[in-house]
Amino acid sequence: MKSDAEIRTEGMRLLIKYMDNLDAERFITLIQRDRMDYTEWRQRLFEGMSGREISKQAMEFAEEDRQG
């Protein structure tokens, strides 16, 4: 099991990988300020989408990321 510090470090690394530093910090601030239920938000993120649709979105995102 990972420690809280390891999870925080890995989470920030992933956010910064896909966002710049400022946007990653802003994302964290928004989550903390809104006191949103992150788990519920994640569950609803792909609500009503088929596995094929989710896969297509993921592949498009990966392609955009590769192209910069």
Backbone torsions as a table, in degrees:
resi	resn	phi	psi	omega
1	MET	NA	134.3	-179.6
2	LYS	-77.7	148.5	176.2
3	SER	-77.2	164.1	177.1
4	ASP	-58.7	-40.7	-180.0
5	ALA	-63.0	-41.1	178.7
6	GLU	-64.6	-41.1	179.8
7	ILE	-65.7	-43.5	177.9
8	ARG	-61.0	-44.8	-179.2
9	THR	-63.2	-46.5	179.8
10	GLU	-64.5	-40.7	178.4
11	GLY	-61.5	-45.7	178.3
12	MET	-64.2	-40.3	179.1
13	ARG	-59.7	-43.2	-179.7
14	LEU	-68.7	-41.9	177.7
15	LEU	-60.3	-46.2	-177.8
16	ILE	-68.6	-29.1	177.4
17	LYS	-62.7	-38.3	-175.4
18	TYR	-104.1	-8.1	177.6
19	MET	-136.0	161.0	172.6
20	ASP	-77.8	170.3	-175.5
21	ASN	-55.4	-45.1	-176.9
22	LEU	-62.9	-46.1	179.6
23	ASP	-65.4	-36.4	178.1
24	ALA	-64.1	-45.0	178.6
25	GLU	-66.2	-37.9	178.2
26	ARG	-64.4	-41.3	177.4
27	PHE	-57.5	-47.0	-180.0
28	ILE	-63.2	-42.7	178.7
29	THR	-61.5	-42.4	179.5
30	LEU	-62.7	-42.1	179.4
31	ILE	-64.2	-43.5	-179.1
32	GLN	-68.5	-41.5	-176.9
33	ARG	-67.9	-42.7	-176.3
34	ASP	-77.1	-13.4	-176.6
35	ARG	49.4	38.7	-179.5
36	MET	-73.2	157.6	175.4
37	ASP	-88.3	96.1	-175.2
38	TYR	-59.4	-37.9	-179.6
39	THR	-63.7	-45.2	178.8
40	GLU	-63.6	-41.8	178.7
41	TRP	-58.8	-44.3	-180.0
42	ARG	-64.6	-38.6	-179.7
43	GLN	-65.9	-34.0	-178.5
44	ARG	-85.8	-11.8	-175.0
45	LEU	-55.8	-41.4	-177.4
46	PHE	-113.0	18.7	-178.3
47	GLU	-57.3	131.1	177.9
48	GLY	81.8	0.3	179.9
49	MET	-99.9	144.0	176.0
50	SER	-79.0	164.5	175.8
51	GLY	-58.4	-37.2	179.4
52	ARG	-64.1	-42.0	179.2
53	GLU	-65.9	-41.6	178.3
54	ILE	-63.2	-43.5	179.2
55	SER	-61.8	-42.7	179.8
56	LYS	-60.9	-45.0	178.3
57	GLN	-61.8	-41.9	-180.0
58	ALA	-63.4	-42.6	179.5
59	MET	-65.5	-39.8	177.8
60	GLU	-64.4	-41.4	178.2
61	PHE	-62.8	-44.1	-179.7
62	ALA	-62.8	-39.9	179.5
63	GLU	-65.5	-43.9	177.6
64	GLU	-61.1	-40.0	-179.9
65	ASP	-65.1	-39.8	179.0
66	ARG	-65.4	-35.6	-177.9
67	GLN	-79.6	-12.4	176.4
68	GLY	89.7	NA	NA
